[in-house]
Amino acid sequence: MSDNKYENGHCSKCGSQRADIVAEHTDEYQDENFHAVTHYRILECRGCGYHYFKSSSSNSEDYDHYETGNGDYETIHNETIHYWPPAYERRSPDWVDEIGLTDRVLGSLFEDVYTALDNNLGVLGVAP
């Protein structure tokens, strides 16, 4: 697999930052006033072999200017990156599995809380 393309990623299973690109597709749009590009990639983690999805997109209207030090300015286009499944915001402690074995309802609640954290949900909804 030494000829595989690779890139930085974030494995939601083991946290490794390196992955091989298994498949990729690019969508691009351009007219006289606007340009946008989105790269879609299926990645295979180099740490554990887990497969996950990464999309990265940028466009001609989302950019920042930085001074280079000699009076010139450099334009850097901002890139928006999404992973699926999402990268963990906070890893659950090792002892969470033991709670689920002792009390199924409490274990399920812990799973829900960490799923909400990983998906950037500030509030858990409660079914009536």
N, C-alpha and C positions, 0 to 999 in steps of 0.2 A: 504494500500500500504506500510505498514511498513516493509514487508519482501522483497521489491524490492531492487536490487543492485543499488547503486548510485556512482557517481564520479564527479570530477570537470569538468566543461565544460565552455562554454561561449555562452549564448543565444544571438543571433543576434537581437532578438526582444526587450527584456527587460534588457539584460546585466547580468542576474543572473549567478552565478558561480556554482550552484548545479543542478544536473539533475539525473533523474532515467534512468537506462539502460532498454530500451524497447526490443531491439534485439541486438545480437552481433554475429560476426563471426571472426575467426582467421585463417590467412594464415601463414604457417611457412615453411621455407626452411632450410635444413642443409646438409652439406657434411663434409668431413674431414678438410676443410680449411675455411669454411664460414658458418655463421648462420644468418638468417634474420627472423623477425617476424613482421606482421602487424595485428593490431586489428581494426576491423570495428564495429562501434556502432551507433545505432539509439537511440538518447537521448530525453527525455521529460523534459522540463524545470520545475523545482520545483516552480519557481516564477509565470509564466504565462501559463504553459501547452503547449507551442510551441514545435514542434518536429523539430529536426535538426540532422545532420550526423557528426560524428567525426571519423577520422582515425588517428592512431598513429603507427609509425613504427620505428624500430631500427635494426641495424645489427652489426656484430662482428668487422667490420672495421672502424666504426665511434664512437670513444671513446676519452675520456680525462683522464689524470692521475692527481690525487690530492694528495698532501702530507698530511698525517693524523696527523702530529705533533710529532710523536715519531720516525720519520725516515722512516716509511713505506709509500708506495704509494697505493692508492685505484684507481681502474679503474671504471669509470662511463660511460656507453654507452649513447650516445646522442639519444634523441627521437625527431622525426619529427612529428608534430601534424598539421592536417588540419581540418577545419570546413566547412560545406556547409549547408546553405548559409554562406559565410564568416562572421566572427565577424566584427562588425563595427570598422573601423579605427577612424572615426570621425562622431559623430551623427549630423544630420542636425538640424538646429535651428527650434524651434516651428513655427516660422512665415513663413517657406517655403511653407506650404500649402496655406496660404493667397495669396502668389505671384501667385501660379498656378490658383487660382480663378480669379485673376485680369488680368493676362497675361499668357495664356496657353503656348506660346512658351518659355517665360522666365522661367516659372515653370518647363517645360520639361528640359530645360538646367540645372537648379539647380539639378534635379533628376539625370541627366547624370553625372554631376560633382561629386556628392556624391557616385554614383555607381562606378565611376572610382577610387575614393579614397578607397572605401571599398575593391576593388579588386586589389589594389596596382598597378594601372595603372597611370603612370606619365604623359601621354599625351592622350588627347582625339582625336580620329580620326574624320575627317570631310568628309562627303560624298560629291562628286562633284555635 
